[in-house]
């Protein structure tokens, strides 16, 4: 049976930033490795609850303790000051503090030295950035993650879908009043599509339509310090698995191909799976039908390195 327990891994001016920890009680004497997940949402929306249950269960089946972390959301905090710093703090907490907490609270043995990271979309960015830690993860799984942030793909207006409604600018501007920055928000897309009745979701899609979303949330235009590819050539980058929908219109698959090629050139162990016909979020919508089967290869890659 799977147990979920929420922990606060840091607080900023009294505002808690939380993570969900999933585990199964086991009779094994060996300590369990840890898999730390970061959600997507263009650094603007989403929460720790976005880790799909079937995916957390697959990781648990492989013997991991699974952590899904919140982080402060832009744009009232920059990507570096909010999501990146919180992700790195979640990583250090999972590595150094969580094992003792789990032992005390649930008699579950976890090994903080055997930790891997993974993430969807901008969560893949954060997972890759944990490689900058003095004690980097054993391996990383990047699921259609954002990288090469200065690439024109992230600064070109996206065409609005047919029939998309006009959204009131005053309504969307509420996002600039979110101080302190929230650590969770609705997901970017629900069962019926984008929830444009939520001002954060509406603002994000409006910015994507203008080609200004990433520039606005980065804030200071210093892309290098929030772009994981700046770490690729520094040596000791962890083994990395990329999986990307070949038809992704939000984050082009060519960027994962480029990252794979670059890591290869630096002698880093890496694998790449391009999912034929896969769109952004292919694993969450179950198209193609073998999406989870392909994603499982990434989970097994993580397991092989702990």
VENTA-V713518 format. One record per backbone hydrogen bond with DSSP energy under -1.0 kcal/mol. NH is the residue of the N-H (numbers start at 1). CO is the residue of the C=O. E is the energy in kcal/mol with one decimal. If there is no record, write none. Layout:
nh=NH co=CO e=E
nh=NH co=CO e=E
//
This chain:
nh=3 co=23 e=-3.0
nh=5 co=21 e=-2.5
nh=7 co=19 e=-2.7
nh=9 co=17 e=-1.9
nh=10 co=17 e=-1.2
nh=12 co=15 e=-2.4
nh=15 co=12 e=-2.1
nh=17 co=10 e=-2.7
nh=19 co=7 e=-2.8
nh=20 co=68 e=-2.7
nh=21 co=5 e=-2.7
nh=22 co=66 e=-3.4
nh=23 co=3 e=-2.2
nh=32 co=109 e=-2.7
nh=34 co=114 e=-2.2
nh=35 co=65 e=-2.9
nh=36 co=116 e=-2.6
nh=37 co=67 e=-3.6
nh=38 co=118 e=-1.6
nh=44 co=41 e=-2.3
nh=45 co=41 e=-1.9
nh=46 co=186 e=-1.3
nh=50 co=47 e=-1.9
nh=51 co=48 e=-1.1
nh=56 co=52 e=-2.2
nh=57 co=53 e=-2.6
nh=58 co=54 e=-1.5
nh=59 co=55 e=-1.9
nh=60 co=56 e=-2.3
nh=61 co=57 e=-2.5
nh=62 co=58 e=-1.1
nh=63 co=60 e=-1.8
nh=64 co=59 e=-2.0
nh=65 co=33 e=-2.6
nh=66 co=22 e=-2.4
nh=67 co=35 e=-3.0
nh=68 co=20 e=-2.7
nh=69 co=37 e=-2.0
nh=70 co=18 e=-2.6
nh=73 co=182 e=-2.7
nh=74 co=43 e=-2.8
nh=79 co=217 e=-1.6
nh=82 co=78 e=-2.4
nh=84 co=79 e=-2.8
nh=85 co=80 e=-1.3
nh=86 co=82 e=-2.7
nh=87 co=83 e=-2.4
nh=88 co=84 e=-2.4
nh=89 co=85 e=-2.0
nh=90 co=86 e=-2.6
nh=91 co=87 e=-2.1
nh=92 co=88 e=-2.3
nh=93 co=89 e=-2.6
nh=94 co=90 e=-2.5
nh=95 co=91 e=-2.1
nh=96 co=92 e=-2.6
nh=97 co=93 e=-2.4
nh=98 co=93 e=-2.3
nh=101 co=97 e=-1.7
nh=102 co=98 e=-2.9
nh=103 co=99 e=-1.9
nh=104 co=100 e=-2.3
nh=105 co=101 e=-2.9
nh=106 co=102 e=-2.5
nh=108 co=102 e=-1.5
nh=111 co=32 e=-3.1
nh=114 co=111 e=-1.6
nh=116 co=34 e=-2.5
nh=117 co=139 e=-1.8
nh=118 co=36 e=-2.4
nh=119 co=141 e=-1.5
nh=120 co=38 e=-1.5
nh=121 co=143 e=-2.6
nh=123 co=120 e=-2.9
nh=124 co=121 e=-1.3
nh=125 co=121 e=-1.1
nh=126 co=122 e=-1.8
nh=127 co=123 e=-2.4
nh=128 co=124 e=-2.4
nh=129 co=125 e=-1.9
nh=131 co=128 e=-1.7
nh=132 co=129 e=-2.0
nh=133 co=130 e=-1.7
nh=138 co=115 e=-3.2
nh=140 co=239 e=-2.2
nh=141 co=117 e=-2.2
nh=142 co=241 e=-2.8
nh=143 co=119 e=-2.4
nh=144 co=243 e=-2.7
nh=146 co=121 e=-1.0
nh=151 co=148 e=-2.3
nh=154 co=151 e=-1.7
nh=155 co=152 e=-1.7
nh=158 co=208 e=-1.6
nh=164 co=161 e=-1.9
nh=172 co=168 e=-1.9
nh=173 co=169 e=-2.1
nh=174 co=171 e=-1.2
nh=175 co=172 e=-1.8
nh=176 co=173 e=-1.7
nh=177 co=174 e=-1.9
nh=178 co=175 e=-1.3
nh=179 co=177 e=-2.0
nh=185 co=46 e=-1.3
nh=190 co=193 e=-2.3
nh=193 co=190 e=-1.8
nh=196 co=194 e=-1.5
nh=198 co=195 e=-1.8
nh=202 co=198 e=-2.7
nh=203 co=199 e=-2.4
nh=204 co=200 e=-2.3
nh=205 co=201 e=-2.3
nh=206 co=202 e=-2.2
nh=207 co=203 e=-2.6
nh=208 co=204 e=-2.4
nh=209 co=205 e=-2.0
nh=210 co=206 e=-1.1
nh=211 co=207 e=-1.0
nh=212 co=207 e=-2.1
nh=216 co=212 e=-2.2
nh=217 co=213 e=-2.2
nh=218 co=214 e=-2.5
nh=219 co=215 e=-1.7
nh=220 co=218 e=-2.0
nh=223 co=221 e=-1.6
nh=226 co=223 e=-1.3
nh=227 co=224 e=-1.0
nh=230 co=227 e=-2.0
nh=231 co=228 e=-2.2
nh=234 co=231 e=-1.5
nh=240 co=269 e=-2.1
nh=241 co=140 e=-2.6
nh=242 co=271 e=-2.9
nh=243 co=142 e=-2.2
nh=244 co=273 e=-2.2
nh=246 co=275 e=-2.6
nh=247 co=278 e=-2.3
nh=248 co=245 e=-1.7
nh=255 co=252 e=-1.7
nh=257 co=253 e=-2.0
nh=258 co=254 e=-2.4
nh=259 co=255 e=-2.2
nh=260 co=256 e=-2.6
nh=261 co=257 e=-2.5
nh=262 co=258 e=-2.4
nh=263 co=259 e=-2.7
nh=264 co=260 e=-2.4
nh=265 co=261 e=-2.0
nh=267 co=264 e=-1.9
nh=268 co=263 e=-2.5
nh=271 co=240 e=-1.9
nh=273 co=242 e=-2.4
nh=275 co=244 e=-2.9
nh=278 co=275 e=-2.3
nh=282 co=279 e=-1.6
nh=284 co=281 e=-1.2
nh=285 co=281 e=-1.4
nh=287 co=282 e=-1.6
nh=291 co=288 e=-1.8
nh=294 co=290 e=-2.3
nh=295 co=291 e=-2.4
nh=296 co=292 e=-2.3
nh=299 co=295 e=-1.6
nh=300 co=296 e=-2.6
nh=301 co=297 e=-1.7
nh=302 co=298 e=-1.9
nh=303 co=299 e=-2.3
nh=304 co=300 e=-2.2
nh=305 co=302 e=-1.4
nh=306 co=303 e=-1.5
//
